[in-house]
Amino acid sequence: MAASTRPLWKGTIGFGLVSIPVKLFSAVDESELDLDMLDARDQARIRFQRVNEDTGKEVPWERIVKGYLLNGKYVVLTDHDLKEAAAERSETISIHDFVDETEVEGKYFEKPYYLAPDKGGSKPYALLREALRKSGKVGIASFVLRTKEHTAVLQPDGDALILNQLRYAEELRDPAALGLPKREKIAPGEMKLAMQLIQRDSGDFDITQYVDGYTTSLMKVIRAKAKGKGGKTIPMKVVHKKVSSDLMATLKASLEAGGKRRKAS
């Protein structure tokens, strides 16, 4: 699937007193196939209805309102309420801070967008891109898309500037309830072998080594079925690995097995 060349948004990057006209594009082209739900008897598409939970009757669009469940009761929100809460429309990507690239943890990254210079923006666009690259910094910025304000990281990527939309801190769940180990006695020998194992299998990251194998395989099945051929059913092999209580022995065996980093499929 080819990504759309129509910008989602046009505006400017605020870099000090410099305004850089830019266009915002989605950087993502989803690999997941869009499957429709059908009736098995005649392959007619399934149509979903908006049904009143109490009466079981379909509800027309004009009678549907939005509400939030608060203390066991719904608070109904009008279009006016939603507009009042919406972020004020802005056509500026405002840079608030510059921080070291390594300071922004990966767990906050949510969605990437490409920025391209608009008319008259090529030189200041290139200047900001190269200044970020040379400094090793990224810009922490805010922008409004549709009705919601987002925080983002602005960073160079080859010839492009990427605007990586971030999750807010309150959107991340607290892992404290997961029963994670805090203090475990790790023998120096175990740590040494673990470090050797990591060192042996270390290399340069190359995202192109990792592909969506499931979608590729599913598309092969679809094409085969379209030609009237039955797709081969390959049963999934479930492997139950025994957890060894002898960590040292397992680490030694891992090192002795030799290391060839395998590619994901």
N, C-alpha and C positions, 0 to 999 in steps of 0.2 A: 504494500500500500504506500503510495506516494504522499508525503506530508503536504498539507495545503500551503500555498504560497501567499495566501491572504492574511494580512496581519490581524492579530486579535485586538490590537491596541496601538495607538499612535500617541506620542507625547515627547517628553524631553527627560534627559538625565541632568539633575542639578549637581554640578561638580564645582563647588565654591560658587563664584559668580558666573561661571560658564554654563550655558545651556546647550545640551547636545541633543538635537532632534533625532529620535529613534523610532523604530517600528518593532513591536513585540510579536514573536512567533512561537508557537508550541515547538519544543525541542523533542517531543516524544511522538512516535508512531507505534501504537500498541501492536504487539505481535499476536495477541489473543484473538482467536476467530470469533466472529459474531454469529452465534447459533440461535436460531429461532425455535420456539416451542410449538410443536404440532400435535394434532390429534392423530394417534397411531392408526386409526381406522381409515381416514381419507386424506391425511397429510394437510388438513386445513390448519391455518395458523390459529393459535389460541389468543383470544382477545380477553384482556383483563378488565374487570368491572369494578367500579367504586361502589361498594355495598355497605349499607347501614348495618352495623354490627348487631343492633337490637331487632330491627324489622326484617333484615335479610333482603331489602329492596335496593335497587340501584339508585344512586344519588347523582343528579345532574351536576355538571361543573359549577353552574351559577349558584348552587346552594352549598358549595364546599367552602369552609373557612379553615384557617390554621389556628392551632392552639397549643399551649404548653402546659403539661401536667405539673401543677405546683401544690404540694400539701394535699394530694388526693383530689384536687379539683382542677378543671381545665380553665386557663385564662385565654380567652379568644382574642386573637390579634387581627386587626384590620390592616388593609393596605397602607393606610396612613401611619399606623404604628411601625410597620416594617420599613417604610421610607424614612421615618424619623430616626430609626436606629441605624440606618445605612450610612456608610462612610460618605463624607462629602466628596463629590466627584472631583478627581484631580488628574491632571495629565502630566504629572511630574514624578519621576523616580527620584526620591530625595535620599541622598547619601548622608547618614548621620554620623558614622564612625568608620575608621579604617582599622582593621585588626589583622594580626597574623593569621594566615590561612589555616594553620594547624589548630587555632583556638576554637574554631567552629566544629563541634562534634557531629559526626555523620548521622546520628539519630534524629537531628533536627531537619535534615534535608527532606523536602517533600516533592517538589515538582520543578523541573528545569524549563526555562524559556530562553530562546535565542533573541538577542537584540541586534538589529541591523541599523546602520545609519540612514536617516531620512535625508531629504534634500538639504544640502549645505552642512551636513554633519560629519562628513568623512574624516576631516583632519582632527577635530576635537575628539571624535570617537577613537581614532587610532592613537592619539596622545594618551587618553585615559587608559586604554588597553595596555599600552607599553609601559606606562608609569606603574600600573598595578603589577605587571609582570616583573619589572625591575625591582620594585620595593618588596615583593613577596607578600604584599598585603591584599586583602579583599575589602570591598565596601559593604557595610551593613546598611541596607536601604529599606525604604517603605514605598509601596505603590498601591493604588486602588485599581482592582480589576472587577468590572461590573459594579457590585455594591459593597464589596468587602475590602477592607484594608489588609494588606499582607506585609510581613517582614521578609526580607530576602537578602541573599548574598550575591554581590556583583563581582564576577571574576573573569579573567581572560581564559579562553580555551582556543588555542590555535589563532586563527584570524578573527575569531568571534568573541563577543562578550556574552557571557551566560548570566542570566538572572535566576538564581536558584531559590524558589519560594521555600520558606522555612515553616516548620510547625512551631506553634507557641509552646512555651514550657509547660503550661497547664494541660496541654493536650496529651502529654506523655504520661503513661501510667507509672505509679510508684512501684518499683520491683521489690520493695521491702517485704511484701506478703508472700513472696515466692519460695521462702525457705532456703535462701542462698547461703553457701558456706562463707563464714567470716574468717575464722581462724582454723587452719589445718596445719598440722606439723608436717612439713615437707623436708625430707632428708636432703642434704647437700648433693648426694650422689644422684638422687632422682631429678633434681633441678638441673644438674650438669648434663644428664642424658637428654632431658627434655629440650634444653638449649641446643644441644648437638643435632637433635632431630629437626628443630626449626631451622637451624643454620643450613643443614643439608638440603632441605626442601625449599629454601628461599630463592627467589628470583624476581624478575621484573613483572609488574602487573600488566597484562594485556587482555582487555575486556573482549577482544574479538575471539579469544579462545573459548568463550562461553556462549553457547547458543541455546535457543528455546527448542530443545529436542522434541518436546511433546507436541507443540503446534505443527512442527515440520512433519512428524509422523502422522498426526491426525489429518493433515492436508493430503498425504499420500493415500490414506484410507478413503477419504472423500472422493478423490479423483478415480480410484480403483472402483468404488461403488458406482460412480457416475457412468463408468464404462461397462457396468454390468458384471464386474468381477468382484468376488467376495474377498474382503480384506482378510489377511491372515491374522488369526487371534493368537497373540503371544502371551501366555500367562505370566503375570508378574511374579518374579521370584522373590519371596520374602526370606531374608537372611537374618537369623537370630544369632547375634554375636555374643559369646559368653564373656562376661565381665570378669577379668582375672583379678584376684586379690593381691597378686604379686606384681606390683607396679614396676619395680626395677627390672624384673625378668621380661615384662612386656615391652618396656622401653628398649632394652637391649635387643630383643628380637626384632623390633621395628627398625633399628639401625642396621642390624645384620641382614635384614631382608633387602637392603639396597634401595635407593630412592630414585624413582623416576616420577616426577610430578605428572599426575594425570590430568587431562583436560575434562572439564564438565561437558555433559552432552545434553 
